[in-house]
Amino acid sequence: MEIINPIFALVLLTFIIGFSLGGSRLISAKKGHVDRRYFRLMSEYTPPEYSKKLERNFSNLLEFPIIFYVGCLLSIVLNVSSPLLILLAWAFVILRFIHSVIHVTYNYPFHRFYAFLASTLALVAMWIELFILIK
């Protein structure tokens, strides 16, 4: 059940970014950096960049990683694992952490893309390993 650890790490990252987003929205509304009406439909008004970066990153953490979670749960349910599978799961999570740090700080698109691409390749390799283990 070593696969649980990278799952919890990615969930922790998602909570950190989610709470940071909530805090940034409160701060931006309180300081008048965005019209409060923006939060009704999340449209028509532009939030500050710091909030927008967190918003996009939070969305990223709820979109693509679902494939990671499904693979991990499949590993648990079918009771299959290998050192390579665990390594690839950790690689995916660490690369997603790097992606998030880049995204919410200096946000250089090429660096962010390379972290995303590397995490995607780790996930593809993880699924290939999972498929091999199941067969």
Salt bridges, closest charged atoms under 4 A:
ASP35 OD2 - ARG37 NH2 2.70
GLU49 OE2 - LYS53 NZ 3.95
GLU55 OE1 - ARG25 NH2 3.27
GLU55 OE2 - LYS52 NZ 3.25
